[in-house]
Amino acid sequence: MLSTWMKLGVLAIWAGCTASPRFSGESEPRFEDYPTKETFQGPPAQPVLVTAEERQYRTRIRNGVATGEGVWNESQGHSAKATGPNFAGHYYVIRWGCGSNCLMVAVVDGRTGKVYGPPLHASESELVASMDPMSEVQIEFRPDSSLMVLRNGCRWPRSECGVYYFSWSDNKWSLLKRVLVDLAKDPP
């Protein structure tokens, strides 16, 4: 039989595990806590290529939206190519390599065709995902959530590396949480 103190301890642990990450500083944000309000159906808008970098990679971006080339389900590790929006209800996250340990990402609005850069990019016109080139690149997202997780994300030049949690809202990234890795203690 459990003592009253043990029962209270178990109850406290259970309550901590079920707390919403929006209110708990200790929990990781979860995809289901950032659901999308709508799902886009129908033909996507043609990508609107504004910057020099977007125009340089026009074939990658246009093919991603039109044929699903470079559009993957949920995370970098899943290899199932998909057509249609794969992020936040009506966005296409398109990824391609740009050399050793380099990743390019374009986020395209399926309704308007507007192209956005990834989180942690150096400037609004840049499509390079700022990931730790010395670690395995992992980006996680879902079609029904506005949450994107960058595992081994870094601020350039290879500083403040760790796991970054971003929410996509009003066409911009908001940092929800970051868990930094001490590169001196924990090298990749």
Protein Blocks (a to p, Z undefined) as FASTA:
>chain_A
ZZfklmmmmmmmmmmmmpcfklmmkbccdfklmccfbdcedjddddddfblmlmmmmmmm
mmmmmnopoiaghiaklmcdcedjfeehiaccddddebehiacdddddfknopacddehi
abfkbcbdcddfkbccdddddfkbcbdcdehiacdehiaiaddddddeehiacdfbdcdd
dfklmgZZ
